[in-house]
């Protein structure tokens, strides 16, 4: 079996917010998975087909974009751009999660068409890896008329997500609640729009409406793009156990207020990070890194915690087999370091200072997809391959 050894790791981020950093400086990858983690001198003699010298760089799990409005293929009708998903890989993102294919021109809104679109998108993205990225597509938009049998069929055909409730004709908690129960019965992860309107046809959604619908994830509590009040965010933090999403295309002040509440109530394990793009804000290849930097430079959240919010926290709520550096899991890994000119000495110090770290390697399922990011600034130390 092909083996890759990654050695001379400066800091190894686990993805587990309860223990964000691992005491290890080497990873052995066999085929697509992480085989061993530890100190190089303790791993014994290893024969590898490929050696990656991290040169003191920080290694993290591949970042996960928890909120992307994909359609079909690597094209966004909203911003008329090609290659936006592949471009995220150059920002360290290895997994992208659909929040609903809402931007499809002529999107069907009848039950049959809605169901068909979700199944098509789920099956299409199961076979399509833009830039190597794993895309969890086919997030069904709730429309009136969908039945329990529809959810059973969609789940059977690979639909795993209910796109953010409020973007379709089902808007009230009363209308959404039975569909949420059906979706949960068949193993789907349920998302709900939170905050002000984002597109024509959507509504403002309050904390009480979210609680009434009872989803798994309260999307963009910091605004998508308009945020609910701090008091509303506090209600979601204190009165629910929902996963709380922060997005780049949101309200920066609300982002920090939400994180303060997360810290105060020891709820950071419930926070995840997404882009909420493509949107009117645009296409944001470095959006996940930018939110990580915002969290760690403008609040008391540590860089290690922020990175785990964008990896393991998201993986856990969506039931993914990635997002953590653990033996047996897929080798989705990113090498990053302080950018040239940063006051930070490594990636973590750069993030704490608010600087976007440079990415010098992205590995997905054990295959190196990026050796020099075209989107991040150049790294001070570069992972050397070969």
Residue, then its C-alpha position, 0 to 999 in steps of 0.5 A: x500500500x502507498x505510504x506517506x510520512x509527514x514529519x517535522x510537524x510544529x503543532x498538530x491540531x486534533x479537531x477535538x475542541x476538548x483537546x485541540x492540540x496533539x503531542x505529536x510531530x509525525x503522521x503516517x498515511x497509508x492509502x487514503x487514511x491516517x495510519x499512525x500518529x506520534x513522535x517520529x522517534x517513537x514510531x520506529x523505522x518507517x519506509x514511505x513512498x513519499x515524505x512530506x517535511x512540514x518544516x515546523x508548519x502547523x498541520x490541521x484537519x481539512x477545514x469544513x465549510x458548513x454553509x455553501x449554496x452549491x447548485x450543480x457542478x462547480x458553477x454559481x449562477x448567483x455570481x456567475x463564476x466557475x471554479x469557486x468550489x475548487x478555489x476553496x480548497x486553496x483556502x484549506x477547505x476539504x469538505x463543503x456542505x450544501x445549505x440548499x441549492x436555492x440559487x438554481x435558475x427556475x428552481x422547482x417548488x412543487x414537491x416532485x421537483x423539489x425532491x428530484x433536485x435534492x436527489x440529483x444534487x446529492x448523487x451528482x456531488x457524490x461523484x464530483x470532487x472539484x479540486x479534490x473537495x468532498x461536497x455534501x450536496x442535495x440539501x432539500x428546501x422545504x416546500x409545502x406538500x412534501x410528505x413523510x414518504x418523500x423524506x423516506x425516499x430522499x434519505x434512501x437515495x442519499x439526501x442527508x440534509x434539510x437545507x436552511x428552513x425559511x428559503x422555501x414555502x415552508x416558513x413557520x415553525x408550525x409548518x416546519x415541525x412535522x417535516x423536521x420530525x420526518x427528516x430526523x426520523x430518516x437520519x437527516x441533519x436539519x438546518x434553519x435560517x436565523x435572522x433577517x431576510x437574505x433573498x426574495x421570498x425568505x422571512x425574518x426568523x427569530x430564536x423562538x421560531x427556531x426553537x419551535x421548529x427544533x432543527x439541529x443547526x441554527x444557521x448564521x446566528x451572526x447574520x445571513x447577512x442580518x443578525x438577530x439581537x444579542x439577546x436572541x443569540x443568548x436565548x439560543x445559547x442558553x435555552x437550547x442545545x442546537x449547533x450554532x453557526x457563524x458565517x463569513x457573510x454575516x455581521x462581524x459585531x454579532x460574531x464576536x458577541x456570539x463567541x463571548x456568549x459561547x465562552x461565558x456558557x462553555x458552549x464553544x463545542x456547539x459553534x461551527x463555521x461556514x461561508x454562506x456563499x455564494x451570496x450577495x456578498x460574493x464568492x469567498x475562497x478564504x472565508x473560513x480562514x477569515x472567520x477563524x482569524x476574526x474569532x481568535x484575534x477579536x475574542x478570547x477564543x484561542x486559535x486552536x479552538x477556532x480551528x476545531x470549530x471549523x473542523x471537528x465541531x462541524x464533522x460531529x453534527x453532520x456525522x462526517x468521517x473527517x474533521x479530526x486527526x485520528x488513526x483510521x480516519x481519512x487523511x484530510x490534512x492542511x499544512x499552514x504557517x505564518x505568512x511572510x511579514x506577519x508578526x506571528x512566528x507560526x500559524x497560530x500566532x498569525x491567526x491570533x494576530x488576525x493574519x490569514x495563515x499561508x497554506x503550503x499543502x492540502x491533502x485529501x484522502x491521502x492525495x496531495x491536491x495543493x502544494x502552493x495555495x494560489x489564494x493565501x499569502x506565501x508561507x514563512x515555512x513551506x511543507x516540502x514534498x518528496 
